[in-house]
Amino acid sequence: MPTATIDELFAQTIKGDYDNDQAWDAIHSLRATGSREVFDKAVTWCRSSEPLKRARGADILAQFGHTAENQTTLFANESFPVLAGMLESETDPVALSAIVTAFGHLDNPSIIPQILPFSYHPDTDVRYGLAFTLGCFADDERTVSTLIKLMSDKDSEVRDWATFGLGGLSDFDSPKIRDALFNNISDEDEDVREEAVVGLAKRRDLRSLPEVMSALKDKDRAPRGVEAANFLLERSNDPIEDPSACLKALHERFPEQG
């Protein structure tokens, strides 16, 4: 790819606001190159005096080299210390959110102790990035207490990702985890409620049963209801796919609950 084209793509990443679609198209194109030239320029941007450039540098490194055919992050061992070093001095919430989110793609759990304190950060996007990243390390016990905390965050998207991370991606189980999931069954946000039901059912907690049965009767919620029902029925490896059949099996398995 000619240098001018690379420069144009980098310039495109800082046009508009952080969520600008064209900016993200440029980021995806830069990631897909997988070239040392693009990587080195992204690292340089990580050290820029401009917050949005730092954010874009982190965004590019987060999934560098990713394409539909290649899901491996290139130069991850070099990206990690760059991003970890940025955490020591970064104060801009946009850049900080990008950095924290990036760690979810680098598969290096050694960062966990350094990012846990961001659960107290006042910026919603930073906490959202943390919920996402901790979910990527949901099999690490160090994430559990912070995910529980984020499950009661004031922002629904943070609660949703934290509930999904601990409830759906993690296999950890304890009364405290189950109670946190049970509390979110009555959340005001539908996505949070669905993740909580599935997470509680995954732990075969019968407090989820009424909600699972209700979901199975609702065509919009039935797919998640089927997922949760198969957890309760211990049929994850041989799932029942039809909502009505799931409902019948639940009544047969738990007649006293019906």
FIDREN-581239 format. One record per residue (C-alpha): residue number from 1; x negated, y, z negated. Coordinates in nm, 4 decimals, padded with zeros to 6 digits, m for minus. Layout:
BEGIN
+-----+----------+----------+----------+
| seq |        X |        Y |        Z |
+-----+----------+----------+----------+
| NUM |        X |        Y |        Z |
...
+-----+----------+----------+----------+
This chain:
BEGIN
+-----+----------+----------+----------+
| seq |        X |        Y |        Z |
+-----+----------+----------+----------+
|   1 |  00.0000 |  00.0000 |  00.0000 |
|   2 | m00.1491 |  00.3401 |  00.0967 |
|   3 | m00.2563 |  00.5641 | m00.1912 |
|   4 | m00.0166 |  00.8383 | m00.0794 |
|   5 |  00.2770 |  00.6008 | m00.1152 |
|   6 |  00.1684 |  00.5032 | m00.4638 |
|   7 |  00.1358 |  00.8693 | m00.5577 |
|   8 |  00.4813 |  00.9375 | m00.4184 |
|   9 |  00.6298 |  00.6554 | m00.6228 |
|  10 |  00.4641 |  00.7799 | m00.9391 |
|  11 |  00.5971 |  01.1291 | m00.8678 |
|  12 |  00.9455 |  00.9857 | m00.8182 |
|  13 |  00.9420 |  00.8302 | m01.1663 |
|  14 |  00.9485 |  01.1696 | m01.3354 |
|  15 |  01.2276 |  01.3237 | m01.1308 |
|  16 |  01.5576 |  01.3664 | m01.3110 |
|  17 |  01.6252 |  01.2360 | m01.6591 |
|  18 |  01.4977 |  00.9129 | m01.8113 |
|  19 |  01.7862 |  00.7018 | m01.6774 |
|  20 |  01.7674 |  00.8383 | m01.3227 |
|  21 |  01.8355 |  00.5530 | m01.0779 |
|  22 |  01.5797 |  00.6644 | m00.8201 |
|  23 |  01.3150 |  00.6928 | m01.0883 |
|  24 |  01.3812 |  00.3346 | m01.1957 |
|  25 |  01.3724 |  00.2174 | m00.8330 |
|  26 |  01.0236 |  00.3653 | m00.8114 |
|  27 |  00.9226 |  00.1965 | m01.1383 |
|  28 |  01.0373 | m00.1413 | m01.0076 |
|  29 |  00.8417 | m00.0863 | m00.6857 |
|  30 |  00.5269 |  00.0077 | m00.8749 |
|  31 |  00.5587 | m00.2943 | m01.1018 |
|  32 |  00.6023 | m00.5218 | m00.8023 |
|  33 |  00.2714 | m00.4177 | m00.6439 |
|  34 |  00.0761 | m00.5969 | m00.9141 |
|  35 | m00.2323 | m00.4033 | m00.8045 |
|  36 | m00.5195 | m00.2881 | m01.0236 |
|  37 | m00.4888 |  00.0593 | m00.8722 |
|  38 | m00.1299 |  00.1003 | m00.9928 |
|  39 | m00.2093 | m00.0557 | m01.3292 |
|  40 | m00.5005 |  00.1810 | m01.3907 |
|  41 | m00.2923 |  00.4848 | m01.2959 |
|  42 | m00.0139 |  00.3725 | m01.5311 |
|  43 | m00.2696 |  00.3452 | m01.8119 |
|  44 | m00.3865 |  00.6985 | m01.7320 |
|  45 | m00.0267 |  00.8196 | m01.7548 |
|  46 |  00.0036 |  00.6540 | m02.0963 |
|  47 | m00.2606 |  00.9046 | m02.2111 |
|  48 | m00.0950 |  01.2066 | m02.0480 |
|  49 | m00.0046 |  01.5222 | m02.2403 |
|  50 |  00.3440 |  01.5005 | m02.0820 |
|  51 |  00.5882 |  01.2818 | m02.2795 |
|  52 |  00.7844 |  01.1628 | m01.9755 |
|  53 |  00.4645 |  01.0533 | m01.8030 |
|  54 |  00.3677 |  00.8578 | m02.1142 |
|  55 |  00.7098 |  00.6962 | m02.1140 |
|  56 |  00.6805 |  00.6032 | m01.7460 |
|  57 |  00.3343 |  00.4612 | m01.7976 |
|  58 |  00.4742 |  00.2365 | m02.0712 |
|  59 |  00.7731 |  00.1423 | m01.8534 |
|  60 |  00.5440 |  00.0300 | m01.5719 |
|  61 |  00.3124 | m00.1706 | m01.7968 |
|  62 |  00.6063 | m00.3395 | m01.9706 |
|  63 |  00.6812 | m00.5722 | m01.6801 |
|  64 |  00.3868 | m00.5140 | m01.4534 |
|  65 |  00.3753 | m00.7610 | m01.1679 |
|  66 |  00.7351 | m00.8764 | m01.2156 |
|  67 |  00.9269 | m00.9768 | m00.9049 |
|  68 |  01.2109 | m01.2202 | m00.8400 |
|  69 |  00.9475 | m01.4858 | m00.7699 |
|  70 |  00.7037 | m01.3940 | m01.0471 |
|  71 |  00.8285 | m01.3433 | m01.4028 |
|  72 |  00.4828 | m01.3243 | m01.5583 |
|  73 |  00.3549 | m00.9866 | m01.6786 |
|  74 |  00.0142 | m00.9162 | m01.5256 |
|  75 | m00.2683 | m00.7642 | m01.7306 |
|  76 | m00.0613 | m00.8138 | m02.0477 |
|  77 | m00.3727 | m00.8555 | m02.2609 |
|  78 | m00.4943 | m00.5165 | m02.1398 |
|  79 | m00.1564 | m00.3473 | m02.1687 |
|  80 | m00.1033 | m00.4534 | m02.5286 |
|  81 | m00.3860 | m00.2509 | m02.6924 |
|  82 | m00.2992 |  00.0513 | m02.4785 |
|  83 |  00.0613 |  00.0484 | m02.5961 |
|  84 | m00.0264 | m00.0408 | m02.9554 |
|  85 | m00.2657 |  00.2541 | m02.9652 |
|  86 |  00.0069 |  00.4870 | m02.8398 |
|  87 |  00.2236 |  00.3992 | m03.1415 |
|  88 | m00.0309 |  00.5551 | m03.3748 |
|  89 |  00.0304 |  00.9090 | m03.2513 |
|  90 |  00.3490 |  00.9120 | m03.0417 |
|  91 |  00.6236 |  01.1416 | m03.1707 |
|  92 |  00.8378 |  01.1981 | m02.8631 |
|  93 |  01.1483 |  00.9776 | m02.8936 |
|  94 |  01.1770 |  00.9050 | m02.5191 |
|  95 |  00.8167 |  00.7875 | m02.4967 |
|  96 |  00.8419 |  00.6049 | m02.8268 |
|  97 |  01.1517 |  00.4169 | m02.7150 |
|  98 |  00.9758 |  00.3093 | m02.3944 |
|  99 |  00.6716 |  00.1886 | m02.5873 |
| 100 |  00.8696 | m00.0062 | m02.8468 |
| 101 |  01.0836 | m00.1642 | m02.5743 |
| 102 |  00.7755 | m00.2612 | m02.3735 |
| 103 |  00.6529 | m00.4913 | m02.6497 |
| 104 |  00.9557 | m00.7115 | m02.5937 |
| 105 |  00.8091 | m00.8098 | m02.2579 |
| 106 |  00.4477 | m00.8708 | m02.3599 |
| 107 |  00.4973 | m01.1871 | m02.5675 |
| 108 |  00.2574 | m01.0836 | m02.8431 |
| 109 |  00.4170 | m01.1137 | m03.1892 |
| 110 |  00.1196 | m00.9531 | m03.3634 |
| 111 |  00.2915 | m00.6170 | m03.3026 |
| 112 |  00.5871 | m00.7046 | m03.5281 |
| 113 |  00.4562 | m00.5510 | m03.8546 |
| 114 |  00.3683 | m00.2292 | m03.6726 |
| 115 |  00.7141 | m00.1759 | m03.5221 |
| 116 |  00.9429 | m00.2848 | m03.8076 |
| 117 |  00.9428 |  00.0629 | m03.9719 |
| 118 |  01.1105 |  00.2078 | m03.6626 |
| 119 |  01.4388 |  00.0651 | m03.7890 |
| 120 |  01.4514 |  00.3895 | m03.9927 |
| 121 |  01.3799 |  00.6164 | m03.6956 |
| 122 |  01.6462 |  00.8865 | m03.6478 |
| 123 |  01.6598 |  00.8421 | m03.2702 |
| 124 |  01.9147 |  00.5873 | m03.1491 |
| 125 |  01.7128 |  00.4850 | m02.8422 |
| 126 |  01.4104 |  00.4019 | m03.0554 |
| 127 |  01.6190 |  00.1785 | m03.2800 |
| 128 |  01.7821 |  00.0254 | m02.9721 |
| 129 |  01.4396 | m00.0533 | m02.8281 |
| 130 |  01.3430 | m00.2119 | m03.1570 |
| 131 |  01.6569 | m00.4281 | m03.1648 |
| 132 |  01.5789 | m00.5483 | m02.8131 |
| 133 |  01.2153 | m00.6255 | m02.8893 |
| 134 |  01.2821 | m00.8025 | m03.2184 |
| 135 |  01.5350 | m01.0170 | m03.0345 |
| 136 |  01.2531 | m01.1234 | m02.8030 |
| 137 |  01.0752 | m01.2523 | m03.1148 |
| 138 |  01.3867 | m01.3935 | m03.2774 |
| 139 |  01.2073 | m01.7169 | m03.3660 |
| 140 |  00.9660 | m01.5227 | m03.5899 |
| 141 |  01.0837 | m01.5067 | m03.9498 |
| 142 |  00.9401 | m01.1563 | m03.9913 |
| 143 |  01.2169 | m01.0171 | m03.7692 |
| 144 |  01.5110 | m01.1490 | m03.9712 |
| 145 |  01.5586 | m00.8856 | m04.2414 |
| 146 |  01.5179 | m00.5956 | m03.9984 |
| 147 |  01.7626 | m00.7470 | m03.7492 |
| 148 |  02.0133 | m00.7821 | m04.0343 |
| 149 |  01.9611 | m00.4136 | m04.1131 |
| 150 |  02.0097 | m00.3148 | m03.7483 |
| 151 |  02.3287 | m00.5223 | m03.7324 |
| 152 |  02.4922 | m00.2496 | m03.9418 |
| 153 |  02.3404 |  00.0423 | m03.7491 |
| 154 |  02.5689 |  00.3383 | m03.6809 |
| 155 |  02.5224 |  00.2892 | m03.3047 |
| 156 |  02.7239 |  00.0092 | m03.1444 |
| 157 |  02.4611 | m00.0816 | m02.8837 |
| 158 |  02.1979 | m00.1219 | m03.1553 |
| 159 |  02.4390 | m00.3413 | m03.3530 |
| 160 |  02.5154 | m00.5416 | m03.0393 |
| 161 |  02.1521 | m00.6201 | m02.9563 |
| 162 |  02.0639 | m00.6957 | m03.3166 |
| 163 |  02.3633 | m00.9281 | m03.3511 |
| 164 |  02.2762 | m01.1000 | m03.0242 |
| 165 |  01.9111 | m01.1325 | m03.1255 |
| 166 |  01.9716 | m01.2821 | m03.4665 |
| 167 |  02.2987 | m01.4580 | m03.3907 |
| 168 |  02.2400 | m01.5918 | m03.0416 |
| 169 |  01.8646 | m01.6072 | m02.9827 |
| 170 |  01.7483 | m01.7078 | m03.3299 |
| 171 |  01.7944 | m02.0471 | m03.4903 |
| 172 |  01.7343 | m01.9190 | m03.8418 |
| 173 |  02.0139 | m01.9851 | m04.0854 |
| 174 |  02.0860 | m01.8621 | m04.4364 |
| 175 |  02.3851 | m01.7355 | m04.6370 |
| 176 |  02.2615 | m01.3798 | m04.5803 |
| 177 |  02.2478 | m01.4269 | m04.2035 |
| 178 |  02.5916 | m01.5866 | m04.1967 |
| 179 |  02.7417 | m01.3110 | m04.4074 |
| 180 |  02.5942 | m01.0443 | m04.1780 |
| 181 |  02.7446 | m01.2226 | m03.8772 |
| 182 |  03.0780 | m01.2623 | m04.0531 |
| 183 |  03.0851 | m00.8918 | m04.1332 |
| 184 |  03.0375 | m00.8094 | m03.7646 |
| 185 |  03.3305 | m01.0267 | m03.6579 |
| 186 |  03.5487 | m00.7306 | m03.7532 |
| 187 |  03.3249 | m00.4676 | m03.5885 |
| 188 |  03.5011 | m00.1904 | m03.3952 |
| 189 |  03.2981 | m00.2790 | m03.0843 |
| 190 |  03.4138 | m00.5802 | m02.8804 |
| 191 |  03.0645 | m00.6818 | m02.7679 |
| 192 |  02.9413 | m00.6840 | m03.1262 |
| 193 |  03.2399 | m00.8923 | m03.2324 |
| 194 |  03.1807 | m01.1490 | m02.9588 |
| 195 |  02.8115 | m01.1856 | m03.0415 |
| 196 |  02.8966 | m01.2255 | m03.4093 |
| 197 |  03.1525 | m01.4976 | m03.3397 |
| 198 |  02.9103 | m01.6925 | m03.1214 |
| 199 |  02.6291 | m01.6531 | m03.3743 |
| 200 |  02.8446 | m01.7691 | m03.6623 |
| 201 |  02.9794 | m02.0639 | m03.4628 |
| 202 |  02.6237 | m02.1579 | m03.3668 |
| 203 |  02.5634 | m02.2101 | m03.7393 |
| 204 |  02.8885 | m02.4119 | m03.7566 |
| 205 |  03.0397 | m02.1722 | m04.0056 |
| 206 |  03.4147 | m02.2311 | m04.0012 |
| 207 |  03.4856 | m01.8683 | m04.0797 |
| 208 |  03.4390 | m01.8215 | m03.7053 |
| 209 |  03.7116 | m02.0715 | m03.6154 |
| 210 |  04.0164 | m01.8373 | m03.6091 |
| 211 |  03.8338 | m01.5942 | m03.3822 |
| 212 |  03.7085 | m01.8729 | m03.1567 |
| 213 |  04.0622 | m02.0074 | m03.1166 |
| 214 |  04.1933 | m01.6598 | m03.0463 |
| 215 |  03.9251 | m01.6036 | m02.7816 |
| 216 |  04.0073 | m01.9314 | m02.6093 |
| 217 |  04.3649 | m01.8095 | m02.5564 |
| 218 |  04.2489 | m01.4841 | m02.3957 |
| 219 |  04.1259 | m01.5198 | m02.0368 |
| 220 |  03.8905 | m01.2235 | m02.0721 |
| 221 |  03.7280 | m01.3592 | m02.3869 |
| 222 |  03.7548 | m01.7282 | m02.3001 |
| 223 |  03.3975 | m01.7715 | m02.1656 |
| 224 |  03.2447 | m01.6642 | m02.4969 |
| 225 |  03.5132 | m01.8630 | m02.6779 |
| 226 |  03.4054 | m02.1746 | m02.4897 |
| 227 |  03.0432 | m02.1107 | m02.5816 |
| 228 |  03.1322 | m02.0709 | m02.9499 |
| 229 |  03.3691 | m02.3697 | m02.9480 |
| 230 |  03.0983 | m02.5999 | m02.8170 |
| 231 |  02.8729 | m02.4931 | m03.1020 |
| 232 |  03.1438 | m02.5792 | m03.3554 |
| 233 |  03.2093 | m02.9091 | m03.1805 |
| 234 |  02.8353 | m02.9859 | m03.1683 |
| 235 |  02.8597 | m03.0279 | m02.7931 |
| 236 |  02.5996 | m02.7794 | m02.6724 |
| 237 |  02.4242 | m03.0533 | m02.4748 |
| 238 |  02.7482 | m03.1899 | m02.3288 |
| 239 |  02.9792 | m02.8891 | m02.3268 |
| 240 |  03.3512 | m02.8829 | m02.2684 |
| 241 |  03.4111 | m02.6211 | m02.0024 |
| 242 |  03.7866 | m02.5736 | m02.0041 |
| 243 |  03.9245 | m02.3316 | m02.2675 |
| 244 |  04.2411 | m02.5371 | m02.3218 |
| 245 |  04.0389 | m02.8542 | m02.3692 |
| 246 |  03.8157 | m02.6724 | m02.6168 |
| 247 |  04.1199 | m02.5544 | m02.8100 |
| 248 |  04.2625 | m02.9068 | m02.8242 |
| 249 |  03.9274 | m03.0490 | m02.9378 |
| 250 |  03.9010 | m02.7896 | m03.2139 |
| 251 |  04.2497 | m02.8736 | m03.3429 |
| 252 |  04.1555 | m03.2423 | m03.3455 |
| 253 |  03.8195 | m03.1824 | m03.5125 |
| 254 |  03.9452 | m02.9359 | m03.7721 |
| 255 |  04.3159 | m03.0196 | m03.8286 |
| 256 |  04.3140 | m02.8672 | m04.1748 |
| 257 |  04.2109 | m02.5326 | m04.0214 |
| 258 |  04.4797 | m02.5270 | m03.7537 |
+-----+----------+----------+----------+
